[in-house]
């Protein structure tokens, strides 16, 4: 099994390192990830600047390819051009992560981690986005990495519908404290944002985004609720943004004349 790994925290992050070590036990891993942090860039693509690729070494050993772009850039470049140029195998599956922080509810919209996996589905390659739901600097990625070591081959074998990826969120707990898996829906929880105004040493004003997370959901089959119940949340998502129910109403009841 050939696995392409990327992320949005950057190629030198601890999450991608733990993920790669785990996946190397079950397949041939190729890493192509942003050179620096690209959190919350969404599905941005680089169109006005060149993309540069450099070999990245970790602990004295070749680890992967660092890209001067976004997570979606990494996947598109890899699948469309770079892997074939280097005579590297086309991946059977793309895994994006392990993200440091939750990618549930509204976070999915902003996530570079999820967008990298989405780009893979656009290019017809099965994909998984995986996140650890902790922002603690010394978070333990071992349970999430161990889960992906076992789960990734299962997804590759079972397959996914065209255009659909799996968004996995793992609670920040030791493996023995995780209570199983929940297959969930994307929730409606959100960030109550605020911009704090500050002044730099030259007395120029600037703004720093902050906020608090508002838990809006209560149902058991929602991503954030599964995490609260100490379960791994797995949500199938796709890039069709059409509101199909409202489309029926538009066609039935709204004006049709120009």
N, C-alpha and C positions, 0 to 999 in steps of 0.2 A: 504494500500500500504506500503510495506517494502522497505526502502531506505538505501543503504550503502553509506556513505559519506567519502571521503578521500581528500587529497590534496598533494601539494609538498612544501608548505611554512611551514609546521609543524602544529602539533595539537593545538599549542597555538596561532596560527595566528588569526588576526581579521577577515580575509575573511571566514575561515571555521566556525568561531563562528556565524557570521551573517547568513551564509547559513543554518546552523543547526537550528537556531532559526526560520527561515522562513519555512523550510521544516517540522519542527515538527507540524506546523499548518495543514499539509495535509497528514501526514503519520507517520509511526513508523520509527524513524531514529536510525541507528547504525553507530557510528563513529569509523573508524580504520584508523589512519593516522600516518605519521612519527613522531617520538619523536622530531626531530629537522628539520631545513630547508634542503630540498632536491631539490632546484631549479636547473633546467638544467641538471638533471641526466639522462634524456631520459628514456629508457625502461630498465634500469639496474636492475638486480636481484642479491640478495646476495646469493652466493654459497659457500664461503670459511669461513663464520662466522655463528654462530647460530643467529636466530632471537629471540629477547626477547620481550614479550608483558606485559605492565603494565597498570593498570587502571589509568586513568587521570581524575582529578577533577578540576573544574573551578568554582570560586566563592563559594566554599564549597560544590558543587554538582557534582555527577558523570557526566562526559561529554562523555567519550568514551575510546577507547583502543589506547595507544601509542605503536608504533612498532619501534624497533631499526634497521630500514631498509629503503628501497626506497618506493616510491608510488606504483610501480608495485608489490613489495613484499606485501604491505598491502592488495591489492586486491586479489592476488593469495592465500595468507595465509587465508584470510577471507573466500573466496569462496570454497577453497579446503578442509579446515580443521577446522579452529577456530570456525566459527559460529555453525557448527554442534556439535563440542565438548561442547560448552556452551549452546546447545539447543536453539540457537537463530534462528529466521526465515531466510530462504534464501531470499535475496533481489529480488524484482521485477525490480529494476533499481539501477544503480550506478551513483552517481553524484560526480565529482571531482572538487574541487575549494572551494571558489572563489579565483582564483589566483590573486596575486597582480602584474599586468603587462600584457601586451598583449601577446596572443598566436596566432598570425597570421603569414601567409607566412612561412619563414624559421624557425621561432621560434617553430613551431609545431614539428620539428624534435628533438629539444633539450628538449622539455617540459616534466617535470615529471608529470604535471597535465594531459596533453593529454595522456601520456603513461599509467597512471593509468586507464583512461577510455578505452584505447585500450586493456589493459589486461582483462578488464571485457568483451569486445566483443569477445576476443579470447576464453573466457570461457562461451560464449553464454548468456551473460546477457546484456540487453540494457544499454547504458551508455551515459552520457553527461559530457563534460568538459566545465567549465565556467570560464571566466577571466574578470577582470576589466582592461581596457586599460589605466592604470595610474601607474606611479612609484612614485607618490607623497606620502610621508610618511603618511600624514593625509587623504588619499583618502577616499571618502564616498562610502561604499559598499551597501547602502540601496536600490538603484534602481536595482542593479544586483540581490540582494537577493529577492526583491519583484517580479522581473521577473521570477526567478527560482521557487518561490512558486506557481506561476500560470502555468508555462511552464512544469515543471516536471510531474505532473499528466497527462497532454495532451500527452506527449511523451510515458508514460507508457501505456496509453490507445490506442494510434494509432499504437505503435510498430515501430521497425526499421528493415531494412534488416539485415540478418546475416552478422556479421563482420563489420558493419558500426556504427560509433558513431557520435554524433553531437558536433561540436566544436563551442561554443558560446562565443562571445566577446562583452562586453557591454561598451559603451562609458562612461567616468567618468563625468556624468552629472546628475542633478536632473531629476526625472522621467518626469516632464512636458516638459523638453527640448529635450527628446529623440523623434525622428521623425518616429519611427516605426521599423519594422523588415525587414531585407534583407537576402534572402537566396543566399549564395555566394560561389565562388570558392576560393581555397587557392591561395594567391598571390605569386609574385616572388620577393617582396621586401626583403632586406637582411641587415645584419650588416656589415659595413666596420670595421673590427676588427684591433686592434692595441694592442701590448703588451708593456706597459711602464716599463722600467727597473728601479729598485730602489735598495737601499742598506740598509740593516737592521743595528741595533746598533752594531752588531759584524762585520760590514763591509763585509757581505756576500751578493752577488747580488740575487735579486728575481724579478719576473715579475708579473705585474697586468694587467689583461685583461680589455680593455676599447674599445670604438668605438662609431660610430654614425649610426643611422638607415637610410638607403637609400630607399626612396620611389620609387620603380621601376614601379609601376602599375598605370594605368590610367582608365581602364574600370570600369563601375559602378558596375558590378557583382563580384567584388573582395573584400575580407575581409577587408583589410586596407582602401579601398576607402569607404566602407559602414560606417566604424567607423568615417572617416573624415566627412561624410555627416550626422553625429549624429544619425546613425541607429545601432540597434543591429545586428551584423553579426552572421549568423548561417550557418556553413559549414559542410556538410556530408563528413566524411573522413573514410578511411578503411586501413587495414594493408597489402593489396595486393600491393606490390611495383613493380610489373611487368609493364614494358613499353609495352603494348599490341600492339600498332601500330608498334613499331620497331621489335617486335617479328615476326610479319607477314613478314617483310622485311628479317629478318634473315632466316626464313624458306624458303622464295622464292628465295633469291639471293645469300646467303652466302654458303661457301663450306660445303659439307656433307660427305666427305670422310675423314677418319682418316689418 
